[in-house]
Amino acid sequence: MLQASRFVLLLLLINASSLAADSAEQQLTALLSASNTLQANFLQYTLDSSGANIQEIKGKIWLQRPHLFRWHAEPPFEQIIVADGELLWFYDPDLEQVIVQKYSADMAKTPVVLLSGAVESLASSFDVHAYADERGSHFVLEPLAGDSLFEVLTLSFQDERISEISIEDSLDQKTRIQFQDSVFNQPIDAQHFRFTVPAGVDVIRDY
C-alpha cells in the first residue's frame, strides 16, 4: 500500500535556466496557495534504480485546503486514501483492510498531502531550490528532517498550475505522477472527503 502511495521523478536539467534561490520558497508558496481545490486524473509511473518502469497506476485525486484529500487508484492496484482533516484512512480492497491514523503535521509534509496542507512554513521543513526549462517551472524540495520518507521531491508547474509530482527515496526508487484534465478552484462535493468502512473489512487503528 505504501509502495503505491509514493510519488517520483528523474530531474531533467537540459537547457534549464536557474531561478533565484533566495525566492524559491516564496514563489512555491504563492503557486500552491493560489489553488484551494484540485480535481484531476493522474498517471503514476514507478521506476527502479536503472530507470525501468516497473509499475503504472491510473486514478483520480481530489484536494481541498485545508487538509482534505482523496486519492483513488484504479484496479488492478486499487487503493483509496482519504484525509478528512482529523483522520487519514488507507483502504486496500484486495486485503479487505483499512488502516486509520490521526492526521498530523508530519503527514502534511508527505508528497501529495503537501498540496492540500498549509504551505506557509515550507522553509522550516524543506530546503527549496527552483529552476525553469521549456516544460515549465520546477521546485526541488529536500527535507530538513533526517527521518523523511523521501530524499528529493520535485513539484512541476505549467502556466502556474501544478502539473507533476516526482520523488526519489533512499532506495533510489523513483516515482512520477502526472496530473491530467485538472480542474482548479471549483467546489468539490464534501462526500469525497468522508470515508465509510465497507462491510466485512478489518479496521486497524494506528493511534
KOLROZA-998290 format. One line per 8 residues: number of its first residue (from 0); for each residue y, z, x of N, C-alpha, C. Coordinates in steps of 0.05 Angstrom, whole numbers, plus 5000, padded with zeros to 4 digits. Last residue first. Example, Ala and Ser with C-alpha at 12.3 -4.5 7.8 and 13.67 -1.06 7.14 Angstrom:
1> 4955/5142/5257/4979/5143/5273/5001/5157/5258 | 4886/5156/5264/4910/5156/5246/4934/5156/5264
***
This chain:
206> 5090/5324/4935/5113/5341/4938/5108/5369/4928 | 5057/5280/4916/5061/5287/4945/5087/5301/4949 | 5011/5276/4869/5039/5285/4872/5042/5295/4901 | 4973/5225/4845/4975/5243/4868/5004/5250/4872 | 4936/5207/4791/4963/5213/4800/4962/5233/4822 | 4893/5155/4769/4896/5180/4783/4925/5183/4793 | 4891/5127/4704/4899/5124/4732/4903/5152/4744 | 4882/5129/4649/4859/5128/4667/4865/5126/4696
198> 4940/5093/4629/4917/5110/4622/4895/5106/4642 | 4996/5089/4674/4976/5077/4657/4953/5096/4652 | 5056/5124/4673/5030/5123/4686/5010/5111/4666 | 5116/5091/4672/5097/5105/4655/5069/5102/4668 | 5180/5092/4700/5151/5087/4705/5134/5104/4687 | 5242/5059/4699/5225/5080/4689/5196/5073/4694 | 5273/5016/4710/5273/5038/4729/5259/5063/4718 | 5269/4981/4668/5258/4972/4694/5256/4995/4714
190> 5297/5004/4627/5268/5007/4627/5256/4998/4653 | 5350/4988/4631/5342/5013/4644/5312/5018/4645 | 5364/4922/4647/5351/4939/4627/5341/4964/4641 | 5423/4909/4680/5394/4909/4682/5384/4929/4661 | 5482/4867/4683/5467/4890/4672/5437/4887/4674 | 5498/4838/4747/5494/4835/4718/5478/4859/4708 | 5504/4835/4803/5524/4849/4787/5523/4842/4757 | 5468/4774/4816/5483/4798/4825/5502/4808/4804
182> 5408/4743/4823/5429/4748/4804/5442/4774/4812 | 5371/4694/4860/5383/4720/4858/5406/4721/4838 | 5331/4657/4874/5341/4658/4846/5355/4685/4841 | 5302/4699/4925/5305/4672/4912/5315/4676/4883 | 5299/4729/4988/5306/4731/4960/5312/4704/4949 | 5247/4740/5035/5268/4722/5026/5273/4726/4996 | 5226/4780/5086/5228/4778/5057/5252/4761/5050 | 5180/4790/5137/5204/4775/5129/5204/4772/5099
174> 5156/4830/5188/5155/4823/5160/5182/4810/5153 | 5115/4841/5245/5140/4832/5234/5136/4824/5205 | 5091/4887/5292/5086/4872/5268/5112/4865/5255 | 5094/4921/5334/5103/4894/5338/5094/4876/5315 | 5088/4973/5321/5063/4958/5329/5069/4928/5333 | 5136/4990/5303/5128/4998/5330/5103/4985/5340 | 5163/4933/5267/5155/4960/5270/5145/4966/5299 | 5218/4897/5243/5197/4898/5263/5189/4927/5268
166> 5241/4860/5186/5237/4885/5201/5215/4882/5221 | 5290/4831/5143/5268/4829/5161/5266/4855/5177 | 5314/4800/5084/5310/4825/5099/5287/4820/5118 | 5362/4756/5056/5337/4761/5070/5337/4788/5083 | 5409/4754/5029/5390/4732/5025/5363/4737/5037 | 5466/4783/5000/5441/4787/5014/5421/4765/5008 | 5526/4746/5004/5505/4758/4987/5480/4761/5004 | 5563/4716/5032/5569/4744/5028/5549/4758/5008
158> 5538/4667/5041/5560/4668/5022/5565/4697/5013 | 5482/4702/5060/5494/4676/5057/5515/4678/5035 | 5457/4751/5106/5474/4744/5083/5482/4715/5084 | 5406/4796/5126/5419/4770/5129/5434/4763/5103 | 5389/4851/5164/5398/4843/5137/5414/4817/5140 | 5337/4876/5202/5358/4857/5200/5364/4849/5171 | 5314/4930/5239/5318/4920/5213/5341/4900/5213 | 5269/4956/5285/5292/4939/5281/5292/4928/5253
150> 5229/4995/5277/5244/4994/5302/5270/4978/5299 | 5209/5039/5224/5213/5013/5236/5231/5015/5260 | 5206/5090/5207/5182/5074/5202/5185/5046/5214 | 5231/5139/5254/5235/5119/5234/5209/5102/5231 | 5237/5182/5288/5213/5181/5271/5215/5160/5250 | 5284/5184/5316/5260/5176/5330/5236/5173/5313 | 5344/5157/5289/5323/5177/5288/5298/5166/5302 | 5373/5111/5290/5380/5131/5310/5359/5153/5311
142> 5349/5044/5281/5350/5072/5272/5357/5091/5295 | 5387/4988/5283/5368/5003/5299/5370/5032/5292 | 5402/4929/5250/5403/4958/5248/5380/4970/5265 | 5440/4873/5250/5416/4884/5262/5420/4915/5263 | 5460/4825/5206/5466/4852/5215/5440/4865/5225 | 5486/4760/5201/5463/4777/5205/5471/4804/5217 | 5508/4705/5162/5515/4729/5177/5491/4748/5178 | 5482/4638/5167/5497/4659/5154/5504/4682/5173
134> 5460/4595/5193/5446/4605/5170/5461/4627/5155 | 5489/4585/5239/5491/4566/5218/5477/4575/5192 | 5508/4654/5252/5499/4628/5261/5501/4609/5237 | 5531/4717/5277/5532/4696/5257/5521/4670/5269 | 5517/4787/5284/5521/4760/5295/5521/4740/5272 | 5521/4857/5298/5523/4834/5280/5526/4808/5296 | 5493/4923/5297/5504/4901/5311/5504/4877/5292 | 5490/4993/5291/5492/4967/5277/5506/4947/5294
126> 5448/5045/5291/5465/5031/5309/5466/5002/5298 | 5444/5090/5235/5437/5066/5250/5458/5058/5270 | 5464/5137/5213/5435/5133/5213/5426/5109/5230 | 5518/5137/5214/5505/5162/5222/5475/5159/5224 | 5533/5088/5195/5537/5093/5223/5523/5118/5232 | 5524/5091/5139/5506/5075/5156/5508/5083/5185 | 5549/5118/5097/5542/5133/5122/5523/5118/5140 | 5556/5087/5053/5580/5096/5066/5574/5109/5093
118> 5516/5071/5020/5519/5056/5045/5542/5067/5062 | 5465/5096/4979/5492/5099/4988/5494/5085/5015 | 5416/5046/4955/5426/5073/4961/5456/5073/4969 | 5395/4997/4951/5403/5010/4926/5415/5037/4930 | 5382/4981/5003/5400/4964/4987/5410/4977/4961 | 5345/5018/5019/5372/5019/5030/5391/5003/5014 | 5298/4999/4999/5311/5021/4984/5340/5024/4994 | 5283/4963/5039/5292/4953/5014/5307/4974/4998
110> 5278/5002/5089/5289/4976/5086/5300/4967/5059 | 5301/5071/5084/5280/5052/5088/5290/5024/5079 | 5338/5108/5071/5342/5094/5096/5320/5073/5102 | 5322/5134/5027/5344/5115/5023/5350/5099/5049 | 5287/5171/5047/5276/5147/5034/5297/5126/5031 | 5323/5211/5064/5308/5195/5084/5296/5170/5072 | 5341/5232/5016/5360/5217/5032/5345/5200/5053 | 5288/5222/4966/5303/5237/4986/5322/5219/5001
102> 5248/5232/4910/5267/5214/4923/5285/5231/4942 | 5184/5258/4916/5211/5263/4908/5229/5244/4924 | 5128/5215/4898/5143/5231/4917/5171/5236/4907 | 5065/5198/4876/5092/5205/4868/5104/5223/4890 | 5019/5147/4871/5029/5168/4888/5058/5173/4881 | 4966/5126/4830/4995/5129/4832/5002/5152/4851 | 4911/5082/4824/4923/5106/4835/4953/5104/4836 | 4874/5040/4824/4878/5056/4800/4890/5083/4808
94> 4869/5005/4864/4859/5031/4870/4860/5049/4845 | 4895/4962/4839/4868/4959/4849/4854/4986/4854 | 4947/4981/4827/4928/4976/4806/4899/4974/4815 | 4984/5028/4855/4966/5008/4864/4945/5003/4843 | 5049/5052/4854/5026/5046/4838/5010/5023/4849 | 5092/5101/4871/5077/5079/4884/5051/5074/4868 | 5155/5125/4855/5128/5121/4845/5116/5097/4859 | 5199/5176/4867/5191/5150/4876/5162/5146/4870
86> 5250/5211/4829/5223/5208/4840/5218/5179/4849 | 5305/5205/4819/5294/5231/4825/5267/5229/4839 | 5314/5151/4814/5336/5168/4822/5328/5196/4829 | 5269/5123/4807/5285/5129/4783/5308/5147/4788 | 5236/5071/4837/5253/5094/4843/5271/5099/4819 | 5173/5043/4840/5196/5049/4823/5210/5074/4833 | 5129/4992/4856/5144/5015/4867/5169/5019/4850 | 5067/4962/4849/5092/4968/4836/5104/4994/4848
78> 5026/4909/4868/5036/4935/4875/5063/4938/4860 | 4976/4861/4883/4994/4874/4863/5001/4902/4871 | 4957/4817/4911/4966/4841/4926/4984/4858/4908 | 4947/4769/4885/4925/4788/4889/4932/4814/4904 | 4994/4797/4837/4966/4794/4847/4965/4769/4866 | 5062/4811/4860/5043/4798/4842/5014/4799/4854 | 5102/4869/4864/5087/4848/4878/5065/4837/4860 | 5159/4894/4845/5133/4887/4832/5122/4863/4847
70> 5203/4947/4849/5190/4925/4865/5164/4920/4852 | 5263/4976/4831/5236/4969/4822/5227/4945/4838 | 5311/5029/4832/5297/5007/4846/5270/5002/4833 | 5369/5067/4843/5350/5057/4823/5337/5031/4835 | 5411/5089/4874/5383/5099/4877/5364/5090/4855 | 5469/5078/4836/5457/5090/4860/5428/5097/4856 | 5453/5009/4841/5465/5033/4853/5473/5052/4831 | 5393/4975/4830/5419/4984/4818/5428/5009/4832
62> 5348/4921/4832/5362/4942/4846/5387/4949/4831 | 5285/4890/4827/5309/4898/4812/5322/4922/4827 | 5242/4836/4843/5255/4860/4851/5280/4865/4833 | 5178/4804/4843/5205/4807/4832/5216/4835/4841 | 5136/4763/4886/5141/4783/4866/5170/4783/4857 | 5085/4747/4935/5107/4739/4917/5112/4762/4897 | 5063/4747/5002/5065/4761/4977/5089/4751/4961 | 5019/4734/5053/5042/4724/5038/5041/4736/5010
54> 4996/4747/5119/4997/4755/5091/5022/4744/5078 | 4998/4728/5170/4973/4740/5162/4973/4748/5132 | 5023/4680/5211/5026/4690/5184/5000/4701/5174 | 5033/4695/5280/5017/4682/5259/5021/4696/5232 | 5059/4721/5321/5075/4705/5303/5060/4691/5281 | 5031/4757/5349/5032/4730/5360/5049/4711/5344 | 5031/4803/5319/5046/4803/5344/5049/4776/5357 | 5035/4775/5251/5024/4792/5272/5040/4789/5298
46> 5076/4778/5193/5068/4764/5217/5056/4784/5237 | 5083/4768/5125/5077/4788/5145/5065/4773/5169 | 5132/4748/5078/5113/4740/5099/5108/4763/5118 | 5150/4746/5011/5147/4763/5035/5125/4751/5053 | 5197/4728/4966/5174/4717/4980/5172/4732/5007 | 5223/4748/4902/5221/4750/4931/5195/4737/4941 | 5273/4741/4852/5246/4736/4861/5245/4740/4891 | 5320/4791/4830/5312/4767/4845/5282/4765/4847
38> 5379/4826/4817/5353/4817/4806/5345/4792/4820 | 5422/4878/4833/5409/4854/4842/5383/4850/4827 | 5485/4912/4829/5458/4906/4819/5448/4880/4831 | 5529/4916/4861/5520/4940/4848/5492/4937/4836 | 5555/4891/4917/5533/4885/4898/5522/4910/4886 | 5591/4910/4953/5601/4890/4934/5580/4883/4912 | 5566/4942/4989/5579/4955/4967/5588/4936/4945 | 5548/4905/5026/5528/4918/5009/5542/4931/4985
30> 5597/4889/5049/5580/4870/5037/5560/4883/5018 | 5617/4938/5069/5633/4924/5049/5615/4903/5035 | 5578/4951/5107/5583/4969/5085/5598/4955/5062 | 5584/4908/5143/5559/4911/5128/5563/4929/5103 | 5636/4919/5163/5630/4894/5149/5605/4896/5132 | 5627/4969/5187/5646/4967/5165/5642/4941/5149 | 5590/4955/5227/5583/4975/5206/5601/4973/5182 | 5622/4919/5258/5597/4911/5245/5589/4929/5222
22> 5664/4931/5289/5669/4928/5260/5644/4921/5244 | 5649/4931/5341/5661/4956/5331/5667/4954/5301 | 5630/4880/5350/5611/4902/5348/5623/4926/5335 | 5648/4821/5319/5658/4844/5334/5640/4868/5329 | 5596/4773/5327/5616/4786/5311/5624/4811/5325 | 5578/4714/5364/5580/4743/5361/5601/4751/5342 | 5539/4659/5342/5565/4668/5352/5567/4698/5346 | 5481/4622/5361/5493/4644/5346/5520/4651/5359
14> 5448/4584/5382/5474/4575/5372/5488/4597/5356 | 5393/4625/5370/5402/4599/5380/5428/4591/5366 | 5369/4671/5354/5397/4673/5364/5408/4647/5374 | 5329/4697/5307/5335/4671/5320/5364/4672/5328 | 5282/4750/5302/5310/4742/5303/5314/4715/5319 | 5233/4754/5257/5236/4747/5285/5264/4736/5288 | 5228/4808/5209/5237/4781/5217/5239/4778/5247 | 5206/4846/5148/5208/4840/5177/5219/4813/5183
6> 5181/4906/5109/5198/4882/5109/5207/4876/5138 | 5127/4938/5073/5143/4934/5097/5159/4908/5095 | 5091/4945/5032/5118/4954/5027/5137/4949/5051 | 5040/4932/5048/5054/4913/5031/5083/4920/5026 | 5028/4979/5077/5029/4953/5090/5045/4933/5074 | 5026/5017/5038/5048/5018/5056/5051/4992/5071 | 4976/5000/5017/5000/5000/5000/5025/5000/5017
***
